Amino acid sequence: MSTKHTDSKPSDANAPVETLFEGRWLSMRRRGRWEYAERNNPGGAVIILAVTPEDKILFVQQYRVAVQQFTIEMPAGLVGDLADKHNESALLAAQRELEEETGYRCGSVTFVHEGPSSSGMSSEIIAYARAHDLVKVGEGGGDESESIIVHEVPRKEAGAWLLARANEGFSIDPKLFAGLWFIEHADLFG
């Protein structure tokens, strides 16, 4: 199978952007014939790859209104979404969100990778960050707008555990499997 790569952009790429709707967190835009969502915070989002000293991966469970289901995710959050955090980096947001959602504080956090969350629908860029040297400092559960349940799953059982949750009716974010791959291949990312 061969693929052909071209450096030419479609004509829509140079079209002016039109705002169709602007909400508190998201805006709908149109560029040429393409409609897409855009986060109103400039920092995008961060997914935290967190493994406890007991070699357990941290997952969070919460109800997501957009999909009308309980989901299993890795700890994650928006970058720069708080009034006093507009210039926050993805790594600082990762530390903040990890503790808020799971009750774990990390000694350090490193950048792993970033890319679009859904390149055909959204301009959002998601960064993956690896949390190191975790210490339990609280209960977690999220902020006042969230009701998060924390799951600590042995690393060797994580894939099977996620599939079992899917069979129970949970929505499993496919990005989790990328996160598991990043955890297992950490040596590739320094």
Secondary structure as UniProt FT lines:
FT   HELIX           11..14
FT   STRAND          17..22
FT   STRAND          26..31
FT   TURN            32..33
FT   STRAND          34..39
FT   TURN            42..43
FT   STRAND          45..51
FT   TURN            53..54
FT   STRAND          56..64
FT   TURN            65..68
FT   STRAND          69..73
FT   STRAND          76..78
FT   TURN            83..84
FT   TURN            86..87
FT   HELIX           90..102
FT   STRAND          104..116
FT   TURN            119..121
FT   STRAND          125..136
FT   TURN            144..145
FT   STRAND          149..154
FT   HELIX           155..157
FT   HELIX           158..167
FT   TURN            168..169
FT   STRAND          171..172
FT   HELIX           175..184
FT   HELIX           186..189
//
